Amino acid sequence: MRLKLETFGNARGRSLVAAWIQAVRIQFVPPSFLPVMLAAAIAWARWQVFDPVAFLLVVIGVTVHHFGLNMLDDVLDYLHAVDRAWGEEKNPYTGGSGVLTEGLLTVRELKWGVAVCYSLTAAIWIYLAVLKGWPVFVIGAVGILSSIFYTVPPVKFAYRGLGELGLLVNFGPVLVMGSYYVQRQTLDMEPVIVSLVPGFLMWSMIVINEIPDYEEDRLSGKMNLVARFGRMAGVVLYLAGLACAFGVLAGSVLFGVAPLPVLLGLAALPTALQSVRILRENYLDRLKMIPANIAIIKVYLITGVALIAGYLIHGYLGW
């Protein structure tokens, strides 16, 4: 009997850990820490400055913040009946983590998770602001308040067609400039321009994730751009985001803003084009769209890592 109880306890513990991992949606967290790493790489490659402790704190802070944001969105979308079960098989890359609709965690548990994540984020933010200067406080405040009011009433700008733009700004210029300032204690134009690459990729990632949820979002009043203008418009917006991302990447090198090795980021272009083809053929079928959802995650990862590598190559070899 004791062995059975211990086995049951271990299984429950493992399932609880799995539920929390599912709740934070780890697959969508790289858009937080890769821009931070990119900013640090720019500061080091261009100015030979790098504060490893501050860098580590920023990475921890933005990652935990993203965990909290994902759980907060889950809670509010669930309470607003956005992420309830609608009788169709779900695309696993859209519509929240599913821990509430599947009964794996309760709303109360997720709220505690949100509180812990935001408390740790705020502690790191205030410490770095005191250590590095008031601009860190301002940039951090923009990021934290944007994440809160993304779905929190009465603002909930994700429900008003502004969520895509908010994510572009916050996962591009805000994250990059915050991390860059922590390293250099100044702001420069190069990281602002280069930050638009991850920013526009984040735009495309959120748009493609909205397409399978078109009907549910409209029924629940979550009037994002896809819900407002339709799935086909979503395909166009997705393509526009990719075009802007790779256009900024190539243009930044062409006009001498970024060094030549940054063009390594174009390695993701074939995967991006493949995702567009899959999306155009299957945007009405949420399940057949899944390879396109996976592809944009790959595009983001390849581009982010390649940009960082490009700056490191420039810093080491001077190309």
Secondary structure, 3 states (H helix, E strand, C coil): CHHHHHHHHHHHHHHHHHHHHHHHCHHHCHHHHHHHHHHHHHHHHHHCCCCHHHHHHHHHHHHHHHHHHHHHHHHHHHHCCCCCCCCCCCCCCCCCCCCCCCCCCCHHHHHHHHHHHHHHHHHHHHHHHHHHCHHHHHHHHHHHHHHHCCCCCCCCHHHHCCHHHHHHHHHHHHHHHHHHHHHHCCCCHHHHHHHHHHHHHHHHHHHHHHHHHHHHHHHHCCCCHHHHHCHHHHHHHHHHHHHHHHHHHHHHHHCCCCCHHHHHHHHHHHHHHHHHHHHHHHCCCCCCCHHHHHHHHHHHHHHHHHHHHHHHHHHHHCC
